[in-house]
């Protein structure tokens, strides 16, 4: 009886697996959120900020694509300990697949001598790019600030990297 139950569960699992695969083929969708005839790919978009000699305590930027269709699927923290926690962004829009652009922000209350100065990766945005058109990233620094909350001059840049084909 126990063997029969195990065989039944195994058959049910295989059957569900085949049904799921057929549903993906019929709709063009995958669990990773892909779709469409041309397919798509995941990209990691590291965002770097250079505040020169000034300690960086806070930042806010916006990332979008002016060419190609992309959807943000996640955002991860920066490389410096001051920005070790994931930054603030609209998690609901990302989880619902509605984030075709994103505003990301973070701040640190650490003293100035424990904050990054110079060029540092402040975040990495993970995006699903539909089709085979290369996205033209639009990256805008909204604000960078020091420990007193004052704006500081800073430069922002990125280089997208293929994460998965």
C-alpha positions as YAML, in Angstrom:
chain: A
units: angstrom
residues:
- id: 1
  name: UNK
  ca: [0.00, 0.00, 0.00]
- id: 2
  name: UNK
  ca: [2.85, 2.37, 0.91]
- id: 3
  name: UNK
  ca: [4.59, 1.60, -2.39]
- id: 4
  name: UNK
  ca: [1.39, 2.32, -4.29]
- id: 5
  name: UNK
  ca: [1.05, 5.71, -2.59]
- id: 6
  name: UNK
  ca: [4.65, 6.60, -3.44]
- id: 7
  name: UNK
  ca: [4.15, 5.58, -7.09]
- id: 8
  name: UNK
  ca: [0.94, 7.62, -7.24]
- id: 9
  name: UNK
  ca: [2.73, 10.74, -5.87]
- id: 10
  name: UNK
  ca: [5.58, 10.25, -8.36]
- id: 11
  name: UNK
  ca: [3.12, 9.93, -11.25]
- id: 12
  name: UNK
  ca: [1.27, 13.03, -10.08]
- id: 13
  name: UNK
  ca: [4.52, 15.03, -9.88]
- id: 14
  name: UNK
  ca: [5.63, 13.99, -13.38]
- id: 15
  name: UNK
  ca: [2.17, 14.75, -14.77]
- id: 16
  name: UNK
  ca: [2.12, 18.20, -13.21]
- id: 17
  name: UNK
  ca: [5.62, 18.86, -14.53]
- id: 18
  name: UNK
  ca: [4.62, 17.98, -18.09]
- id: 19
  name: UNK
  ca: [1.45, 20.09, -17.84]
- id: 20
  name: UNK
  ca: [3.46, 23.09, -16.55]
- id: 21
  name: UNK
  ca: [5.93, 22.74, -19.43]
- id: 22
  name: UNK
  ca: [3.13, 22.61, -22.00]
- id: 23
  name: UNK
  ca: [1.47, 25.67, -20.47]
- id: 24
  name: UNK
  ca: [4.76, 27.57, -20.76]
- id: 25
  name: UNK
  ca: [5.09, 26.58, -24.42]
- id: 26
  name: UNK
  ca: [1.52, 27.61, -25.20]
- id: 27
  name: UNK
  ca: [1.74, 31.05, -23.58]
- id: 28
  name: UNK
  ca: [5.39, 31.82, -24.30]
- id: 29
  name: UNK
  ca: [5.89, 32.59, -20.60]
- id: 30
  name: UNK
  ca: [8.42, 31.06, -18.22]
- id: 31
  name: UNK
  ca: [8.70, 31.07, -14.46]
- id: 32
  name: UNK
  ca: [11.52, 33.60, -14.77]
- id: 33
  name: UNK
  ca: [9.12, 36.05, -16.38]
- id: 34
  name: UNK
  ca: [10.37, 35.63, -19.93]
- id: 35
  name: UNK
  ca: [8.14, 35.55, -22.88]
- id: 36
  name: UNK
  ca: [7.58, 36.60, -26.41]
- id: 37
  name: UNK
  ca: [8.87, 35.06, -29.58]
- id: 38
  name: UNK
  ca: [12.30, 36.70, -29.41]
- id: 39
  name: UNK
  ca: [12.86, 35.57, -25.80]
- id: 40
  name: UNK
  ca: [14.89, 37.65, -23.43]
- id: 41
  name: UNK
  ca: [17.74, 37.68, -21.00]
- id: 42
  name: UNK
  ca: [18.70, 38.82, -17.53]
- id: 43
  name: UNK
  ca: [21.21, 41.62, -17.04]
- id: 44
  name: UNK
  ca: [22.99, 42.85, -13.94]
- id: 45
  name: UNK
  ca: [23.41, 46.61, -13.97]
- id: 46
  name: UNK
  ca: [25.98, 47.74, -11.39]
- id: 47
  name: UNK
  ca: [25.62, 51.43, -10.48]
- id: 48
  name: UNK
  ca: [28.73, 53.36, -9.46]
- id: 49
  name: UNK
  ca: [28.88, 56.74, -7.77]
- id: 50
  name: UNK
  ca: [32.00, 58.89, -7.53]
- id: 51
  name: UNK
  ca: [31.79, 61.59, -4.85]
- id: 52
  name: UNK
  ca: [35.45, 62.54, -5.15]
- id: 53
  name: UNK
  ca: [37.03, 63.30, -1.76]
- id: 54
  name: UNK
  ca: [33.66, 63.88, -0.07]
- id: 55
  name: UNK
  ca: [32.26, 61.08, 2.14]
- id: 56
  name: UNK
  ca: [29.06, 59.72, 0.54]
- id: 57
  name: UNK
  ca: [26.27, 59.38, 3.13]
- id: 58
  name: UNK
  ca: [23.20, 59.25, 0.88]
- id: 59
  name: UNK
  ca: [22.17, 58.90, -2.74]
- id: 60
  name: UNK
  ca: [19.13, 58.63, -4.99]
- id: 61
  name: UNK
  ca: [19.11, 57.69, -8.68]
- id: 62
  name: UNK
  ca: [16.71, 56.65, -11.42]
- id: 63
  name: UNK
  ca: [17.39, 53.93, -13.98]
- id: 64
  name: UNK
  ca: [15.36, 53.30, -17.12]
- id: 65
  name: UNK
  ca: [15.95, 52.15, -20.70]
- id: 66
  name: UNK
  ca: [15.25, 54.48, -23.62]
- id: 67
  name: UNK
  ca: [15.66, 51.67, -26.15]
- id: 68
  name: UNK
  ca: [14.52, 48.10, -25.68]
- id: 69
  name: UNK
  ca: [12.01, 46.77, -23.16]
- id: 70
  name: UNK
  ca: [13.19, 45.95, -19.68]
- id: 71
  name: UNK
  ca: [11.63, 45.03, -16.38]
- id: 72
  name: UNK
  ca: [13.44, 45.37, -13.06]
- id: 73
  name: UNK
  ca: [13.41, 42.07, -11.16]
- id: 74
  name: UNK
  ca: [15.56, 43.01, -8.17]
- id: 75
  name: UNK
  ca: [17.98, 45.45, -6.54]
- id: 76
  name: UNK
  ca: [20.91, 44.53, -4.33]
- id: 77
  name: UNK
  ca: [23.13, 46.42, -1.95]
- id: 78
  name: UNK
  ca: [26.37, 48.30, -2.60]
- id: 79
  name: UNK
  ca: [29.93, 47.12, -2.03]
- id: 80
  name: UNK
  ca: [30.85, 49.40, 0.90]
- id: 81
  name: UNK
  ca: [29.80, 48.49, 4.47]
- id: 82
  name: UNK
  ca: [27.92, 51.80, 4.71]
- id: 83
  name: UNK
  ca: [25.52, 50.53, 2.04]
- id: 84
  name: UNK
  ca: [25.49, 46.84, 3.02]
- id: 85
  name: UNK
  ca: [21.69, 46.80, 3.42]
- id: 86
  name: UNK
  ca: [19.50, 46.65, 0.33]
- id: 87
  name: UNK
  ca: [18.57, 50.17, -0.81]
- id: 88
  name: UNK
  ca: [15.04, 51.58, -0.84]
- id: 89
  name: UNK
  ca: [12.90, 51.08, -3.97]
- id: 90
  name: UNK
  ca: [9.32, 50.19, -4.88]
- id: 91
  name: UNK
  ca: [9.35, 46.51, -3.98]
- id: 92
  name: UNK
  ca: [5.67, 46.08, -4.82]
- id: 93
  name: UNK
  ca: [6.13, 47.30, -8.41]
- id: 94
  name: UNK
  ca: [9.15, 45.01, -8.82]
- id: 95
  name: UNK
  ca: [7.37, 41.95, -7.39]
- id: 96
  name: UNK
  ca: [4.33, 42.57, -9.62]
- id: 97
  name: UNK
  ca: [6.47, 42.96, -12.75]
- id: 98
  name: UNK
  ca: [5.48, 46.63, -13.27]
- id: 99
  name: UNK
  ca: [8.93, 48.23, -12.83]
- id: 100
  name: UNK
  ca: [10.03, 49.38, -16.29]
- id: 101
  name: UNK
  ca: [12.03, 52.12, -14.53]
- id: 102
  name: UNK
  ca: [13.18, 52.38, -10.95]
- id: 103
  name: UNK
  ca: [14.19, 54.98, -8.39]
- id: 104
  name: UNK
  ca: [16.71, 53.67, -5.85]
- id: 105
  name: UNK
  ca: [17.87, 55.43, -2.68]
- id: 106
  name: UNK
  ca: [19.94, 54.71, 0.42]
- id: 107
  name: UNK
  ca: [21.52, 56.54, 3.32]
- id: 108
  name: UNK
  ca: [23.96, 55.77, 6.09]
- id: 109
  name: UNK
  ca: [24.24, 57.29, 9.56]
- id: 110
  name: UNK
  ca: [27.85, 56.19, 9.98]
- id: 111
  name: UNK
  ca: [30.43, 58.91, 10.77]
- id: 112
  name: UNK
  ca: [32.19, 60.49, 7.78]
- id: 113
  name: UNK
  ca: [35.42, 58.58, 8.31]
- id: 114
  name: UNK
  ca: [33.51, 55.29, 7.88]
- id: 115
  name: UNK
  ca: [31.78, 56.31, 4.63]
- id: 116
  name: UNK
  ca: [33.02, 55.67, 1.10]
- id: 117
  name: UNK
  ca: [34.79, 58.41, -0.82]
- id: 118
  name: UNK
  ca: [35.77, 58.20, -4.46]
- id: 119
  name: UNK
  ca: [34.16, 55.68, -6.81]
- id: 120
  name: UNK
  ca: [32.07, 52.93, -5.23]
- id: 121
  name: UNK
  ca: [29.33, 50.55, -6.37]
- id: 122
  name: UNK
  ca: [26.21, 51.73, -4.54]
- id: 123
  name: UNK
  ca: [23.74, 49.17, -5.95]
- id: 124
  name: UNK
  ca: [23.18, 46.53, -8.60]
- id: 125
  name: UNK
  ca: [19.88, 46.52, -10.48]
- id: 126
  name: UNK
  ca: [18.81, 43.19, -11.98]
- id: 127
  name: UNK
  ca: [16.65, 43.48, -15.09]
- id: 128
  name: UNK
  ca: [14.91, 41.18, -17.52]
- id: 129
  name: UNK
  ca: [15.37, 42.52, -21.05]
- id: 130
  name: UNK
  ca: [12.82, 41.38, -23.63]
- id: 131
  name: UNK
  ca: [13.85, 40.59, -27.19]
- id: 132
  name: UNK
  ca: [17.31, 40.98, -28.59]
- id: 133
  name: UNK
  ca: [17.48, 44.80, -28.73]
- id: 134
  name: UNK
  ca: [20.28, 46.13, -26.55]
- id: 135
  name: UNK
  ca: [18.85, 48.54, -23.97]
- id: 136
  name: UNK
  ca: [20.16, 52.09, -23.91]
- id: 137
  name: UNK
  ca: [20.38, 52.77, -20.17]
- id: 138
  name: UNK
  ca: [19.28, 56.15, -18.88]
- id: 139
  name: UNK
  ca: [20.88, 56.69, -15.48]
- id: 140
  name: UNK
  ca: [20.14, 59.92, -13.64]
- id: 141
  name: UNK
  ca: [21.64, 60.95, -10.33]
- id: 142
  name: UNK
  ca: [18.85, 62.69, -8.46]
- id: 143
  name: UNK
  ca: [20.86, 63.50, -5.34]
- id: 144
  name: UNK
  ca: [24.06, 62.63, -3.48]
- id: 145
  name: UNK
  ca: [24.58, 63.90, 0.05]
- id: 146
  name: UNK
  ca: [27.12, 64.16, 2.86]
- id: 147
  name: UNK
  ca: [26.75, 63.49, 6.59]
- id: 148
  name: UNK
  ca: [25.13, 66.90, 7.14]
- id: 149
  name: UNK
  ca: [22.46, 66.14, 4.54]
- id: 150
  name: UNK
  ca: [23.92, 68.69, 2.13]
- id: 151
  name: UNK
  ca: [24.07, 67.95, -1.61]
- id: 152
  name: UNK
  ca: [27.51, 67.05, -2.92]
- id: 153
  name: UNK
  ca: [28.75, 66.89, -6.51]
- id: 154
  name: UNK
  ca: [29.04, 63.34, -7.76]
- id: 155
  name: UNK
  ca: [29.22, 61.40, -11.00]
- id: 156
  name: UNK
  ca: [27.19, 58.26, -11.70]
- id: 157
  name: UNK
  ca: [27.78, 55.50, -14.26]
- id: 158
  name: UNK
  ca: [27.04, 51.87, -15.09]
- id: 159
  name: UNK
  ca: [28.13, 48.99, -17.27]
- id: 160
  name: UNK
  ca: [25.52, 46.28, -17.81]
- id: 161
  name: UNK
  ca: [26.66, 42.67, -17.60]
- id: 162
  name: UNK
  ca: [24.94, 39.57, -18.99]
- id: 163
  name: UNK
  ca: [23.76, 37.38, -16.13]
- id: 164
  name: UNK
  ca: [22.08, 34.65, -18.13]
- id: 165
  name: UNK
  ca: [21.39, 34.01, -21.79]
...
